[in-house]
Structure formats: structure tokens, C-alpha cells
Amino acid sequence: MDFKFIFSAVFLSSIIFWVVRTEPVEDKQALLDFINNVHHSRTLNWDERTSACSFWVGVTCNHDNSRIIAVRLPGFGFRGSIPSNTLSRLSSLQILSLRSNTFTGPFPSDFSKLGNLTWLYLQSNKFQGPLPQDFSVWKNLSVINFSNNGFSGSIPSSISNLTHLTALNLANNSLSGDIPDLNMPSLQLLDLSNNNFSGKVPQSLTRFPSSAFSGNDLSAEVSPPPVLPPSEQPKKKTNSKLSEPAILGIIIGGSTLGFILIAVVLILYYSKKDRDNVEDNERPSKKEVLTKKGKKGSSGSHDGDNRLVFFSGCILAFDLEDLLRASAEVLGKGTYGTTYKAALEDATTVAVKRLKEITVGKREFELQMETVGSISHENVAPLRAYYYSKDEKLMVYDYYVQGSVSQMLHGNRGEKHTALDWESRLRIAIGAARGIAHIHTESGGKLVHGNIKASNIFFNSQEYGCVSDLGLATLVSPIAPPVIRTAGYRAPEVTETRKISQASDVYSYGVLLLELLTGKSPINAAAGGNEVVHLVRWVNSVVREEWTAEVFDVELLRYPNIEEEMVEMLRIGMTCVARMTEQRPKMMEVVKMVEDIRRGHKGDQLSSEPRTQESTPALTPLPTEIASTSFPPQ
């Protein structure tokens, strides 16, 4: 008997059994049954052949991947009723978010089987009918948000049995009757506004701000204190004449007490106002907030004409409401707006560009976004989604952890700075050239990027340059003054006429190559601080005097076997920044030239070890025809 074969078979069977055991097979099938029986306008990447815990958008599993504990599907275009006996089979589910869809019908009765729910978000749908009568089945519920629906009837008193409830939002429904006495010490956030409630606010709820009950037919929230009966009122004393010092003391003491009371009232008022501005128990961090939230019920995600528009193939699971609530960190401010790093509630991180000075109408903006969003190329950063309203225009991209090429080249140069080596710079140049060349083939060969610069170039997953910020130049007023750093990338004809072209993209790319070679920004302040030095002009002057070695970044001169490649890239860069547009190469030609840099020297062995300063050789001057090239002042 072949024991080796038996052992291998048993071992393999054990592995297969373990994999099956660690995949929540039953929960996975429940979600597939759900998605296959409800209409949705956005594509979900749920496939029975892939792992639900590792790949399915909006799905979170427990620590050993044995059960699904969270399903977040906001703004996926669901409509119709929730299929019965689907989501209710997720018996370990703790978080369910189906907000900002178009679900209809009554509250799903079989949700009573989800006994482990802690957060339930169903807001901004079209549910109708009464609320569930027995909330006791969800004894662990901490957050309930059913706002912006069509629920009717009264609030069941069983809600008061939820001893862990911290947030309850039932605003903007058609609920009626008396508000029950919800004596719940754990409750911190409450919103019952814009319903049809009548009667009085229970004494146990008067601690919440009046805005929590606005839009209802309610009488005075707190009854005035009872008046003492005549027999219990204190008798007036006779001969109560006070001395002048006593009267003065009373006046001073009363004034001081009045100021203290006013201060206390103001503190309580603003404390309640701040608390009222926080919803869903999702407080923003202390970082800058991406954008201020509008009035309740007016979020763009609820308006069919003003919603976050995703492109096909995007697996991100969030909506406009998520972006409005996300804490945001400013990544940079450029010609066309401010870019933020937005951290969403499900740990997704995206880059959001908040546009300014957009001069075109909605239709033209949407057409341009559709053009940009349809481009699929590994060296062009994909546009994931966009948003348009009268007052706000947003573009959503992937967030690149390594930052932009500009940050890599110029950020924090000091003792702890890690130099961008030649191999990385060459990959940046090759990838960016490929991306721009592909852009120039779109729209019948007429598409222009219009804003090529180091801060718009990132590393893709293959560590090659990837071009971002496409398509904005045609949306912004042509008379908008460029920022100084951007001005260094602009071709002479753009500076003079404000008209961009594919040839001006080539010029900007040439400046990028010079920036990679020199380590200098396109525009620098002179030593005295009173003059501005343009990179193209400076490179031209150095090359003309045959000080070629002075051009290159000193951090590159420490590495061996790259001199010829650097000189070749310098030649390409100077060709791209020729004054006359007809003298510049096409982008497809540039791609071949930068790719040939490595092919032409493939026999050389690159070293990751820097050479010593003593071994740094003198570089050969550029050919005469390049050194004598004339460049315009900028």
C-alpha cells in the first residue's frame, strides 16, 4: 500500500475541508438568493466561485470567516421589496445598511430572525406601513435609522425595551399618535421631526433639543411649575425696610448671579446644538470635513438628478452621504480645485477632488465625465465616480498611498529622505508617456489632458507612472490665472493664448522629464529670493555651456551605469520642450524613445548601491544639435 499517496490524499482533503469550513457557505448562498431576486442598477461582484469574505463588496465576515456579520449596500439602486427568506438567514448579522436605495413595501417581517443586529440603517428608501411591533427581538440594537421613508402608525412602546439603544432616528415619515415614554438612559441621539405626532413630549425626552420634535403638532414640551395655593404662599413681612448697604449688596449679588445664569444657558444651548448636528451616531473626526451637510432630507443621494454617479466596473460601496460625513485630509490644492483623502465608515479610502470655477453646464460636464470615465488603461488613473450639483462638483479617484511624484521628488528632503532612484524615475517616465499617448488616441484622436505635472502622476500597481486629473482643462474658465507651480509646465502657446492641445501636453511631459532628471521644481526662487528661475531656461543655459553634469540631480550621480540613459532622457526632454509646436514629437513617438532608453543599454547592470563620491565620473556633453537648441523665456 502506498502510504505516501494515502497521506497526501488525507492532507489534501483536510485542506479542502478547512477551506470549506472557513467559507460561510450558507450565508453566502443567502446573499446570492437576495441579489438574484431584487433589481439593482449598480453591478455587484458577488460570484459563488469567489470568497465572500475576501472579495465581495459590502460584505464583512467574523475573525475566522465562518459567518457574515455585516452587509453594507448603500446607494446601489435597489428597488422593489426585499425578497423574503434571504437576508433573514444571516443569523449572525450585526450591521445591516441598505440606506439610500428605493426599497418599497412594509418592514420585512422575517427580520425578526436577525437577533444579533446592533446597527440597522434603512433610511432614505420608500418603505411604508407600520413599524415592527416587537422590538424586543433585537435586544442588542444600538442604532436605528428609519428616517426619510413612508412609515405610518404609532411608535411601539416595545422600543423602550432596547436597553443598549444609543441613537433613534424616525424623522421624515408619516408616524402619528402620542410619543411613548421612552425612559432609556442609554439614548443619546433622538430625531422624531417632521411626522404627525400629537400630544405632549414625555418628561423623559425633554432632555433632547426641540429640533428633535419639530414639524409635529405637539403642545408645550414641559409643563410650567405648579403655583402654590394661597394657603401655602409665604406671608408678607411688615417693616421690611432695608439699609442702603444691604440694598447695594443685593443689587451686586443679583447682577453676578444673572451673568452666571446667562453663561450657563449659552453653554447648554450650544452643547445641545452641537449634539443635534450629529446623526446616526457617526461623529466626524477632528480632521477637516470634506463638505458641509445640507438640510435634512435634501442630500443629493436622495435626489435622482443630484446623485453620486459610478462607472461600470467600480466595486466601491458608498454614496454621497458617506462622502459628506467622511473625515477628510487635504492632499493638495491645484489649478482646478482641492483634493482630499476621504476615509469612509467601512474603512474605504478614496481621493476626492472638489472642483472650483467650473464654467460649463450640467450636460456638458456629464459628457466630459463619461468620456473620462470610459478610459481604461493601466497608466491612466481611473475615474470611479462623479457628482454634479449647482453648488458642488466632485470627482472620486483611487487613493494612492505612496503619494504623487511631486511629493516623492520634493517632499521632506533631509536626513531621513529616501531618494527616488533612477529605476523608479525611468518607470515613471515610461508609464506617464504610455498613459498620455493613450489619452491622445481617445475621442477620435482629439482628447487632450491639459494638466500634466508631477503632482498628477502616481505609481500604479506595477510601479509605473500613472496619469491622473484628466479632462478638467476644458471645464474651467480659460481666463483663470494658473498657480505658479503649474505655470512652469505650460507651453509658450498656452501661456499666450490659453488654448491647450496635444502638443502642449508633450511640452508639459518634457518639463516632467527635466524635473525627474534634475530633482528641481519647474519654477524655483533664485538665491536672493527676488527672481524666479524657470527649469527649462536653466537647463538650456547649463547645457549650452556644456556643464552637462551640473544638470542632473546629485542623488542620481551616486549610482553607476546610468550616465548614458540620463543623457538620453535629457535629449528627449529637450526635444519635447521645443518652442515651435511642429518641432515637438507626437506622444506615441515619445513612448518609443523613452522605452528605447532601457533597450539601448540593456547590457548595463544597474546597481542599487551608490558609488562613492570619488568614483563619480565626468559626463559627456550633449551633442551639438541638442546643446544649441533655443528655448523661449517663460
Protein Blocks (a to p, Z undefined) as FASTA:
>chain_A
ZZklmmmmmmmmmmmmmmmmmpcfklmmmmmmmmmmcccfbdcfbdfkbcfklmmghiac
dfkopacfbdcdehklpacjddehilmmmmmbfbdcfehiabecjddfklmmmmmbfbdc
fehiabecjddfblmlmmmbmbdcfehiabecjddfklmmmmkbcbdcfehiabecjddd
dddfklmbdcfehiabehjddfklmmpcfklmgoiacddfbdcdddddfklpccddehia
ccfklmmmmmmmmmmmmmmmmmmmmmmmmmmmmmmmpghhiacdfbdcfbacddehiafk
lpmklccdddehiacdcdfklmmmpccddfbdcfkbccdddddfkopacdddddehiabd
fklmmmmmmmmmmpccfkbccdfbdcddfkbccddddddfkbpfklmmmgopafklccdd
fklmmmmmmmmmmmmmmmmmgghhpacfklacfklcccdfkopacdehihklmmpcfkbc
cdfklmmmpcfklmmnopacfklmmmmmmmmmmmmmnopafbdcdfkopaccdfklmmmm
mmmnopmklmpcfklmmpghklmmmmmmmmmmmmmmpfblklpccfklmmmmmmmmmmmm
mmpccdfbdcdfklpccdddddfklmmpccddZZ
